[in-house]
Amino acid sequence: MGSFYARVLGVFLVTALLLLIVIISTWRWVVHEGDQHPLRPVAINHLRYLVDDIGVPPDLEKAEEITTQIPVRIAVRGPDMTWSSDPGFMDFPEKPEWRELQEPRILRYRRHHFAIYPQGDYRFYVSWRHRFLQPADKIKLGAGLLMVAVIFWLSYLATQRLLRPVRAVSAAATRIKNGELDYRVNQSYGGELGALCQNVNDMADSLQELIEAKRQLLLAISHELRSPITRAKVNSEFISEDKIRRRIVADMNEMEQLVGTLIESERLNQPHAVLNPEPTDMQALLMKVRTLWPEKDIRVSVPAEPVHLNIDPARFELMVRNVVANAVHYGRDKPVLLSLERIPDGRWCLAVADEGEGIDAQHMPRLGNPFYRPDDSRQRRTGGTGLGLYLARRIIEAHGGVMEIVSRRDTGIGTSGTTVKFLW
C-alpha cells in the first residue's frame, strides 16, 4: 500500500483479526476441554433424559420425534441396530474403544463434536443439529458482513481525520519547498500532531527570515558598490596611459554588470516580481539577439507564421542573451542553434543548443545556482561569473516557466554539446 492512511488501517485490521483469532482459540480451548468442562454434568444429565425417553431397546419413532422438537441429531448403535436421524451424522465408523465405554463421554472426532451415552447393549450418540446457512442465517450473515464493512469504512474515515495534520504538514512542506515561504499550517490541531504543525511553522518562519536577511544583505551590498564603481570609472579617465586605463575601465564595467545582475536577479526573486509583459514578436526578438554576434554561426529556427507572446521583452531578451553568450563562448566555434516551437502539451519551448565539449553529470544538479561554475578551479580564465544561468532561471520562473539543461559530454565518439530549454 502506498497510502499512509491505508497502512495505518491495515495495521488496525490485522490487529483486530489477531485479537479475534486469540478470542476464538481461547474460547474453543475452554469450551472443548472434554471431561473437565464445568458444564459436563449438565450435558450428561440432559443426555440421560433423552435416553430415558427413547428407552432400551430404543424406540426409533420416539427418537425421531425428539429430533423434530429440539435441534439435536441422534444416532443409535447396537448388536441389531444401526440408525441415525441424519445421514450426515456418524458417517464414520465407530472406534473400538467407544464400544467399551461404561460412562458418558463428550468427544471430538474429525471436527465432529458429540456425546456418547452407553446404555445396556446400545450406544446413543447425540450432537447439536447444525442449521448453518439456512435462509434466515444467510440474512443474518449478510447483515453482519455489512456491519463489518461499515465499521471498517468508519475506521478508515476516523483514521484519515485523526491523521489530517500529517497531510497538512506534507502539503505545507511541499509548498514551502516550491518557494511559498509565507505559507503556514493550520494550527487548530491539538496534541503531538498540533505540536508538529507548530514546529513546521516555526521552521518556515526561521527559513523565511534567513533567506530574507540574505536577500537584503546582497541587495544592500550591491547598491553600495555602485557608487564607488562609478567614481572609479570617472577617476580612471584621468589616467594618462591608455593601456592601463582600458584595463581598469573593462574591470569596472564587469563589476558594474555583476552588480546589475545581482540586483535584477534578487528583484525577480521577490514573492511579487514586477514584470512588464506586452505582446512581443518572438521572431524579431530572437533575430535581434543573433545580431549581437554577427561573426558567429548562430542559426535561428522559428515557426513560419508570426508568433506574438505576452512576455516582458527586455528581461526575456536578457535571458536569451545570457544563454547564447555561454553557447558562443563554450561552443568551440561550432554552430549554435536558437529555436522556438510549440510542444504537444501546449507550452512554448525556447532552446539554445551548442556543440561544445559538454558538462560533466556531477555539475548538472547545481547549474543555475548563483556563482556556480563547472570550472572547479574557480579561475576566470574561462570567463563568466556563474550568474548568467541563475538570472535566466529567475526570469523564466517569473514568467511561470521552467529551465531545463541537457548536456552530452565529449567522449571522443558521437556528438557532444549542451542544450538549455525554457518552457512556459
Secondary structure, 3 states (H helix, E strand, C coil): CCCHHHHHHHHHHHHHHHHHHHHHHHHHHHHCCHHHCCCHHHHHHHHHHHHHHHCCCCCHHHHHHHHHHCCEEEEEEECCEEEECCCCCCCCCCCHHHHCCCCCEEEEECCEEEEEEEECCEEEEEEECCCCCCHHHHHHHHHHHHHHHHHHHHHHHHHHHHCHHHHHHHHHHHHHHCCCCCCCCCCCCCHHHHHHHHHHHHHHHHHHHHHHHHHHHHHHHHHHHHHHHHHHHHHHCCCCCHHHHHHHHHHHHHHHHHHHHHHHHHHHCCCCCCCCCEEEEHHHHHHHHHCCCCCCCEEEECCCCCCEEEECHHHHHHHHHHHHHHHHHHCCCCCEEEEEEECCCCCEEEEEECCCCCCCHHHHHHCCCCCCCCCCCCCHHHCCCCCHHHHHHHHHHHCCCEEEEEEECCCCCCCCEEEEEEEC
